[in-house]
């Protein structure tokens, strides 16, 4: 049986499950909201994006070492070698997955730091998650 989730005023105010706000809040595009707008409505003042994290990673990792982060998510297939492209069957998906795997390391680090210092920090983007003080 899961542990009881403590009351959460943000969840109560927006009729959201407390666990969703405490750990992860995913915003369905069908709502017309993006993570930034949802954060604003919930009174969350800090938001980061996967684009910002990817850009930061570009400054630390050379194109030769981590090529996929040096392209937009729509162009990540361009980071593949000819052999990877031919072997994959779908270069767009393989490139996107490689970039996602790399960017998630940065997202996880940002969310871990946010949790350590006790701030809520939604991450907006194709790879998204959020951390809340717990």
C-alpha positions in Angstrom: 0.0 0.0 0.0 1.5 3.4 -0.9 2.4 5.9 1.8 -0.1 8.6 2.6 0.6 11.8 0.8 0.5 14.9 3.0 -2.0 17.7 2.1 -0.8 20.1 -0.6 -2.5 23.5 -0.9 -1.5 23.8 -4.5 -3.1 20.5 -5.3 -6.3 21.3 -3.4 -6.6 24.7 -5.1 -6.5 23.2 -8.5 -8.2 19.9 -7.8 -5.0 18.0 -8.6 -3.8 14.8 -6.9 -1.4 15.9 -4.2 1.1 13.2 -5.3 1.2 14.8 -8.8 2.2 18.2 -7.5 4.6 16.8 -4.9 6.5 14.7 -7.3 5.7 15.2 -10.9 3.1 17.3 -12.8 2.7 16.5 -16.4 0.8 19.0 -18.6 -1.1 17.4 -21.4 -0.8 19.6 -24.6 -4.5 19.1 -25.1 -5.1 21.5 -22.1 -3.6 24.3 -24.1 -1.1 25.0 -21.3 2.6 24.5 -21.4 4.7 23.9 -18.3 5.5 27.6 -17.9 1.8 28.6 -17.8 0.9 25.7 -15.5 3.7 26.8 -13.1 2.5 30.4 -13.2 -1.0 29.3 -12.3 0.3 27.2 -9.4 2.4 30.1 -8.1 5.8 28.5 -9.1 8.2 31.2 -10.0 11.2 29.3 -11.2 11.1 27.3 -14.5 13.8 25.9 -16.7 13.7 24.3 -20.1 15.3 21.4 -21.7 16.6 23.8 -24.4 18.5 25.8 -21.8 19.9 22.6 -20.3 20.9 21.3 -23.7 22.6 24.7 -24.5 24.5 24.5 -21.2 25.7 21.0 -22.0 26.9 22.2 -25.4 29.4 24.5 -23.7 30.8 21.6 -21.6 30.8 18.8 -24.1 32.4 19.1 -27.5 30.5 18.1 -30.7 33.0 15.2 -31.1 32.3 13.9 -27.6 28.5 14.3 -27.4 27.3 15.2 -30.9 23.5 14.9 -30.4 23.3 17.8 -27.9 24.7 20.1 -30.6 21.5 19.8 -32.7 17.9 20.7 -32.2 15.7 17.8 -31.2 14.3 17.8 -34.7 17.8 17.5 -36.2 19.4 15.1 -33.8 19.6 12.5 -36.5 22.4 14.6 -38.0 24.6 13.5 -35.1 24.5 9.9 -36.1 27.3 8.2 -38.1 26.4 6.7 -41.4 26.6 3.2 -39.9 24.3 4.1 -37.0 21.9 5.7 -39.4 21.8 2.6 -41.7 21.5 0.2 -38.8 18.8 2.0 -37.0 16.1 2.0 -39.7 14.8 5.3 -38.4 17.6 7.9 -37.9 15.2 10.5 -36.5 14.1 8.3 -33.7 17.6 7.1 -32.9 19.0 10.6 -32.9 16.2 11.9 -30.7 16.6 9.0 -28.2 20.3 9.6 -28.0 19.8 13.3 -27.4 17.1 12.6 -24.8 19.4 10.2 -23.0 22.1 12.8 -22.8 19.9 15.8 -21.9 18.1 13.8 -19.2 21.5 13.6 -17.3 21.4 17.5 -17.1 17.7 17.6 -16.3 18.2 15.1 -13.4 21.1 17.1 -12.1 19.0 20.3 -12.1 16.1 18.6 -10.4 18.3 17.0 -7.8 19.8 20.4 -7.0 16.3 22.0 -6.8 15.2 19.3 -4.4 18.4 19.8 -2.3 17.7 23.5 -1.9 14.0 23.1 -1.4 12.6 24.8 -4.5 10.1 23.7 -7.1 11.6 23.7 -10.5 9.5 22.6 -13.5 11.5 21.6 -16.6 9.7 22.5 -19.8 10.4 20.8 -23.1 10.2 17.6 -25.0 11.9 15.8 -22.1 10.2 17.2 -19.1 9.9 16.6 -15.4 9.7 18.6 -12.2 11.1 18.5 -8.7 9.4 19.8 -5.6 10.7 20.2 -2.1 9.9 17.1 -0.2 
